Amino acid sequence: MLTFEDTFHSDGLVSCFIWADEPTMKRVRFYIGPTILEDVLHGGNAVHDDANVALCNGNRERIEAACRRAFAERPGERIDIEPIDFS
């Protein structure tokens, strides 16, 4: 069971991440890279980190569902979200 933080964070490189708590792994970091922001969520802005975070917040349900799928398939402490996780 994953319990996500309330906020997404920018890493300043056209990507975001969110932390979740999980009973076995403890803290899990999910990376939402430029491919996801641009090709899946149809946004992403190289100049405006706040816009990237806002895009993630606006797609929270989709991203959390993708994170759960990714964790089920590839459990670990750091997971890069891939387009297939949105299927």
Secondary structure by P-SEA (a helix, b strand, c coil): ccccccccccccccccbbbbbbccccbbbbbbccccccccccccccccaaaaaaaaaaaaaaaaaaaaaaaaaccccbbbbcccccc
